[in-house]
């Protein structure tokens, strides 16, 4: 809240409406609401100036007669050869400064400015042979959305500072994401959130704040909703990051599939349907059309798809909770492919240093009262253990269970992300649930309340890399895919090395080809039995290294294991670790003679930042990682504990 002093006239609102944008020119209509606070007509000069860093200012002005009260003024401009705002991974998120001013008698009496990213964005929903597409087209190019879902960053909102927003969006950016969905069960985020998204090239899918239940539709409530919607639309519409508006989260799905028709009387159920229609098919789309014309509005998420009905996945966005509420294995994500996945998730505990903030050693049991108080899913802790048993040894020790749970969530969620990328262009988006926490808790988050990355966030960064090599068994074939978001091709070489856990290379193979352009392709395939001929599948892996045209640049370096971890005969690696302080950060150099799987480097500092963690240390290779403080201050010497999967005992 603030006091604004005005003299003669004030710019109440300034909307930089991008009517059309291309690489050649941008047609922009500067729409101003100017309040003449005097009681008589007065002449004024309205001026709009726009500039880009390092270039000279350009401006346009108009002489107007301001009537008493609110005046609507339009100043169209054409920006030639604009610097386009690009999403993360595709280029610079270029931002112009647009400023509008009002002068009376040669004196500037009011002005307002915005940072503006010039770009075209379109949500494409077209009928095709499979159903109906759903994807984002950025500056004329189809974009695979790699992102996440946001919940409020704190239960006490005043504690969410600009610094916390900056760190959160930096985490999103550095994880190769280009989109974040602001969930309708949370809050309309502060301007600082959108400013950070603007400058980092992160698109925002913005829900209106309605979720998971029906709402009243009496006149008083609708007036309140209308005022809230108008305020937030006008507040956020100038942000380059704002990609779309969505009416609600899962309400239409609830009306159709959650048993409300059977639970409530026919009169109440009819009221639910009528209220939905008034709010999400009439009021909110009308407000978007009035105050943010041209921006895409989606009635609800999901609209047609339901995770229990495979025939519905062919249209629109989907929320797939099969691996959680459906208790399906992660392999289901390989074939349960929607057109756009806007929610799917699996839980993990935060790491032990976060658990120690709310629990004592006597509470270190999966079903202790303290742990249950920090678990808000009724099937949560038991399901983590049940799913773990499919893939990993289930340890008795609580601390080991927490570690393996983190590993489980990371690999499982990565499987979904890669499956969605692999199935483009049929599927054109993957937004796992969820990015963050509002308090120290057991949840679906990839980053805990204190800013510690879980294994899931490190795997997200790998799964969303601009170029990724991925291998998957499909029937009796082992297929190697190359997934690329790059907009140019080049000659590449895929190096395959079948290797045992002691580092002995059993067989090598090399495949040359061209890098796919903004696409996913099978780069090479072979018979499954032939791929692992002459080796013990419980003690070997295939290393996949994709190199660029010069043979030196490594575009992707991944590992494929033919069996589940619980079936592997993992050696107990002796990991050498050397610590060196450099420039305020700690550099760790790790090495092992044999394979060490899912290495977790643990330090006691909350929010410590790692260049990498939860990785496989390959036999005989050196791995260097850096550890820095959460606030960028010089890092004091901290203790280091190294975990590996082979240390876990059932």
N, C-alpha and C positions, 0 to 999 in steps of 0.2 A: 504494500500500500504506500502511496506517495501523494504529496500535494503538488499540483501543477498550477502555476500562475500564468495567466493569459492576458494579452492586451490586444483588443480590437478583433482578432481572429485567431483561430487555433485549428491545426490539422488534427482532426479527431481520428481519422483512419486513412491509411495509405496502402492500397492493394496494387502490387505490380503483377498485372494479369498477363501471363504469357499466352498469347493467342495462337501463335505457331512458331516453331523453332526448328531450324535446320542448320547444317554446316555453313550454308551461304548467308542466311540472315535470320534474325529473330524479330517477330512483330510483337511489340509489348504495348499494352494499354495501361498507362498510369492512372489509376482511379483514386480520386481523393474525396474525402468527406471533410469539408471545411466549415467550421462553425463561426459565423459572424456574430460575435457576442454583443455588438452594439445594437441599437434600436433603429438604425437607418441603413440604407444601401450605401456601400462604399466600394470604390474601385481598388483592385489589388492586382499584383503581378504574381502569377503562379509559375514556378520554375522547377524543372526536373533536371538533375545532373546525374550522369552515370559515368563510372570509371572502372578500369581494370588495372591492377597493379602494374606500374611501369609504363602505362600509356596515358596520354593526355585526356583530360575530362571532355565530355560532350554534354551538351545541354539543349533544352528546348523550353520556351516560356510562352505564356498566354496571359493577356490582359483580360480580366473578368470583372463583372459587376456582382459583388457578393450581396445577396439579399439577407435580411435579418434571419438568424437561425441557420439550419443546416443546408449547405450547398454541395451538390455533386458535380465534380469537375473531372474531365477526361483529357489526358495528354498522351496521344499515341506517339511512339517512337519506333524506328527501325534500327536495329543493331546489325551492322554489316560484319560478315565473317566473325561471328561470335566465338569466344572461347567457351566451349561446351562443358557443362558440369558432368563429370563422368563418375560412375559408381566405383567403389573400391575394387582394385584389381584391373581396371580398364583404363586408367589414366588419372589425370589431375581433376579433382572436384573444384573446378574454377568458380570463383565467386566474384561478382561485380558489387560495387557499392552504388546503390540508387538512393538519391536524396531528393525530397520534395520540400520546397519552401514557399512561404507566402509573405509578400512584401506589401506594405501599405505606406504611401508617401515616402518611398525610397528606403524604408527600414524593414528589415526582416523581423516579422512578429511571431512566426512559428515555423518549425521545420520538423521533419521526421525522416528517418533513413532506415534502410534494410540492406543486408547482404543477400544478394540474389544469385542463384545458380541457374543459368539458362540451359534448359534441357527439355527434350520431349519425352514423355512417358505415356505408355499405353498398356492397358491390360487387354490382352487378346483372348476373346472367347469365340471361337469359330467351330462350326460343325465339321467333323472329319470322319473318316471311316471307323474310328474307334469310339467316338462319342462327341465330346466337345473339349477343345483346348482351354487351358488357363495358364497364361504366362505373361511376364512383363517384357515389354519392348522398350529398350532404352536408346534414345537417339536413333531410332530406326532399326536397331539390332536386337534380336531375341536374347534375353538374358536369363541364365539359370540362377534362380534366387538361392543363395547360400546364407542361411541366417539362423535366427533363434527367436525365442519368445521372452518378453520382459514382464516381470511383475514388479511391484513397488520395491525399491531398494532398502527400505527400512519400515518397520512398524510405526516409528515416530518420524513423520515426514520432514520436519525441520532439520533433522540430522543429515539429510541428503544434500550435500553441498555441491557447488560446481566442480570441486576437485574430485568428488566421488563420481559424478557424471563423466568427467574427463577420463578417469581411469577405466570406468566401465566401457565407454565407447572405444577407448584405446585397445582394450581387451578384444572387443568385437572386431575392430579393424585388423589387429595383428593376427587374428585367427582366420583371416581370408574370407570373412563374411562380407556380404553386401546388403543385407536386409535385417531388420529387427521388427518384430510384431509387438506392438503395445497392446497387451491383452485387455479385453473389456471388463474383466473383474478387478482391475486395478485402479489407476488414476490417470488423469490427463497430466502428462509430465510437464515439468517446468521448461521455460524457454531455453535454459542452459542445455538441457538434453538435446533439443533440436539444433541448437547452434553447434554443438559438438558433432552431431550427426552430419550437418551440412558440410563442415570442413573436413570430415573424414570419408565422405563418399558413401555413407550408410543410408539406404532407403528405409523409410518408416511406413510399415503397414499400421494404420491407426484405427483401432476399434473405438466406437463410441462406448461409453462406460455402462454397458448392460451385459449381463452374463448369467447363464445357467438357471434362470428362473423367469417367470412372467412378471409384468409390471402393470400398475394401474394405468387407466387411460381416461380418467375424469378430467374435466377442463382445467382445474387448478394444477394438476400434475403435468398436463401437456404444456401449459404455459411455462412452467418451470423448466421442463425439458427443452422447450424452444429457446428460452433465454440462454441456458447452458450451452446448447449446441451452437447458437449464433456466436456467442462469446469465443468459444474454442475454435470454431472454423475461421473466424476473422483473425484470431491470434496466431494461428499456425499456417495459414494458407500461403504465406510468402516463402516458406522454407523449401529449399530445393530438395531436402530429404523426404518431404511428405509425398508418399507415392499414391496413397488411396485412403478412402474412408470405408469402414465396415460397420454396419449397424449394430451388431451384437455378436456375442460368443455363445454358440451352442443352444440358443433358445428355440429355434425352429426344430432342431434335432430333438430337444426335450419334448416339445409338443407332440411330435410324431412317434418317438421311439422310447420314451422313458416311463411309460405307463401312466401318464397323467390322465388320459381319457378314462381309464379304469378306476383310478384312485379318487377322482373328483366327480361331482354331479355333472350332468349334461349342461346345466345352466352355467356352472363355473367354468367348465371346459370351453364353452362357447365364448365366454368373456375373455378367456386367455387368448383365443384365436383372434377375436376382434381387437383386443389391445395390441397384439403383435402387428396386425395389419395397419392399425392407425400409427403406431410408433415407427415401424421399420420399413413400411411400404408407402407411407404418405409423409409424415412429418419430417423425418430425418433426410430422406432424399430430396424433399422440397427445399430444405435449408441448405443442403450442399449445392443444389442447382442455383439457388439464389445468391449465395455468398462465395462459392468456390466453383464457378461454372467450368466445366471441362474436366474436373477431377473425377476419377472413377469412384463409384459408390457400389459396394456389395452389401446386399441386404443382411446377410449373416454368414458366419463361418462356423461349421460348414453349412452349405445350403442344401445340396442334394445328397452328398455322400454320407454314408454311415459305415463305421468300421466293421460292423457285423453283417453287412450286406454287400458282398463283392460286386454285384451287378451295378451298384451305385457309384463305384470308384471311377467310372469313365467320364464323369462330368464334374468340373469345379474342383475346389480345394477339399482336402480330407483331414480329419483328425483320426489317427489310427492308434487306438489304445489296446490293440490285441496283445502286445507284449507285456502289458501291465494288467489291466482288468480282465483281459482274455486269457492271461497266463500262458501265452504262446511262446515258443522258443524264438530266439532272434532270427533264425533262418526264415521265419515267416515274412520278414521284411524284404527278403530277396524277391518274392513273387507277389506280395500284396502291394502293388504299385498303383498309386493314384495319378491324376494329372498334375496335382500340386499338393505336397504334404505340408500343412500348416501347423500340425501338432503331432507329436509322438514322443514317448518318454519312458524312462526306467529310472528307479531311484538308486541312490547310494548314500551311505553315511558320509559326513564330512570327515576329514582326516583327524587323527587323535588330538592334535593340539587344539582344534576347535571343540571337540567333544569334552576336553578337559575344562573348558570355560563354563560348562553347565553340569558336569557329572564328576563324581568321585570314583576312585577305584572300585568301591563296593557296588557301584551302579553298572559296572562293565559286564552286563549280561544283555542279550538281545531283547528279552522280554521284561527287563526290570521296569519299575514304575517310571523312573526318570527317562529311560529310552522310549517307552511308550508315550510319555507326555510330549516327546519331541518327534513323534511320528503321527502324522495326521491322516494317513491312509489306513483303513481298517485291515487291509491285507498286507501292509507294507513289509514289516520285518520278516515275516514268515515267507513271503514271496521272494524276497532277495535271496534268502537261504535256499529255497526250492530251485530257483533258476540257476543259482550258483552251482548246484549239484549236477546240472546238466553238462557243465563245461570245466569245472575246476574242482580240486580237492576242497572240501568244506572243513576249515580248521576249527578246532575246539577253542583255541585262545581268542578272546574277543578282539584284541588288537590286530591279529592276523585276519580275522573275519572282516574287519573294517577295510583293511588293505586289499584283500581279494575282491570285496564288494566294489571298491573304486575301480579296480582293473576290469571287473565284469561289466560295469556300466559303461566304461570307456570303449571297450571293444564292441559291446553290443550295439551301442548307439552309433558308433562309427559304421557298423555294418549297414544300418539303415541309410545313413548319409550317402555312402558310396553306391548303394543299390539305386537310390534315386538319381544320382548323377549318371550311373551306368545306363539307365533307361530313358535318357533324354533322346529325342524331343517329346516322347510321350509324356514323361514326367518332367516338369520344369521348375521345381522348387522343393527345398528341404529345409524346414524350420523346426528343429527339435525343441521339445519342451524340457527344461526351461533354462534360461541363462543364469539367474541369480536367486538369492534368498532375501527374505525380509527380516530374518532372525536366525540364530544358530539352530539348525534343524536338520533332520533326515528328510531329504526331498529329491526331486527330479533334477535339481540344479546342476550346472556344469561348473559354477563358481560359488563358493560358500559365502556366508555373510561377511566374513573378514577379508574377502578378496582372494582367498587361496583357490587356485585352479585345481579342480578335481582331474582325474585322469581323462574324463570325458572332454574337457576343454582342450587338452593337448591333442587328443585324437580328432577333435573337430578341426583344429588347425591343419592336421595332416590330411584329413579326408576332404577338406575344402581347398587344398593347395591348387594353384592355377593349373598345374599339370600333374596328373596322378596316374601311376600304373597300378592296376588292380587285377588280381587273379581270383577266379571262382570256378568251382567244379559245377558243370552243368551236364547232368547225365553221365556219360562215360568220357566226356571231354573236359580238359582243363583249358580254360580260355583266359587269355591275357588281354585286358582292355586298357586303352589309353583314353583318359578323360581329360579334355582340355577346354579351358575357357579363353584361351588366347585367340586373337582375331587375325593372326597371320600364321601361315604354315612354315615349316622348315624340315629339312631332312634330319631324321633322328635314328638312333640305333638302340635297340633294346638288348641288354646283356642279361642273360639268365645263367645262374650258377647254382646247381644242386649241391648242397653243402651239408656236412654232418655237424653235430653240436660241438665237436672239437676243432672245427675249422677246416677239415679236409674237403676239398672240392672234388666231387664225384664226377660231375659232368658240366660242361659249359656249352652254351648255345648263343648265337647272335642273330638278331633279326633287324633288317633295315627297312625303313619305310618313311612315310611323311606324317608329320604331326597333324592330327585332326584340327579343323578350324571350328572353334566354338561348338564342339560336338564330342560324342563318345563313339568309339569304334573298337571292334575286336582287332587287335594288332597281330595276334598269333594264337594258334591253338594246337593242341596235340592230344593224343590218347592218354587218358588218366594213368593207365598201367605203364605205358611207355615213359611217361614223365618221371615216374619214381622207380623205374626199373633198376635193380641192383642196389637198392638202399633200404634202410630200415626207416619206415615212415614215422616211427615213434621217436626218432633221434635225428631228423634231418629237416631241412627247409630249402626253399628256392628263394634266392636273392634276385630281385628284379631292379635293374638300374637302367634308366632311360637317359641317354646322353644326346646333347644337341649336335648340330652339324659339325662343329669344330672338334668334337670328341672329348672336350674337356668339361664343358658345362653339364652338370648333373641336373636334369629337369625333375627327376623323381627317383627315389631310392627306397624300395619297400621290400617286405619279406612275406612269403606265403608259407603257412604250415599246413600239412595235409591232414593232421588229426587234432582233436581237442587237447587243450593243455593237460587235462586230467589223465590223458592217455600217453603223454610224453614222458620219456625217461630223461628228465632234466638233470644235468650235472650241477653239483653245488659249486658255483663259481666263487673263486677268491678274487674279489674286486679290489684292485689297487686304486687308491684315491689320493691325489696330491692337491693341496689347497694353496692358492697364491692370491694375495690381494693386489688388484690392479685398478687404479683410478677410481677408488671408492666402491668397487664391486669385488666379489670373490669369484675366482675362476677355479673350477674343479676339473681335473683331468682324470678320467676313469679308464681302466683297462682290465681285461680279463682274458685268460688263455682259452676259455670255453664260453659257450653261449650263456648269457644271463638274461632271462626274460622279465619284462615288465619292471625294470629297475626304477624304484621310487627313492629319490633323494629327499630326505626329510630334515628340515631345520626348524628350530623352535620359534622363529620370528613370524608373527601373524602377517599375512599379506605379502610375504617375500615373493619376489618375482624371479622366475627361472627362465632361462632361454629355452630349456627343454626339460622334460621330466616324464616319468612313466614310459620309458623307451626300452627297446631291446638293445643290449650291448653285445655286438657280434664278436665272435671269437677272434682274438688277436688284434682287434682294432681299438684305436684310441678315440674316446668321446670327450669333448670339451664342452662344458656348460658354464654359464655365468649365473650368479645369484646376486640380486640387488635388493635394496630396501624398498618398501612400498612407496615412500615419499621422495625417493631420489637422493636422500642424504647418504653420505659415505657409510658403508656397511662395516660395522664392527665385526670382529671375529666371532663366528657362531659355530656351535657344534653341528656335526653332520652324521646322520644315521642313514645307512643304505639298506634298502629292502630289495629282495628279488623273489620271484615266484618259487624257486627251488627251496627256499627257507621255510616255506609253509608246510605244516604237518597236519594231517587229519586227526 
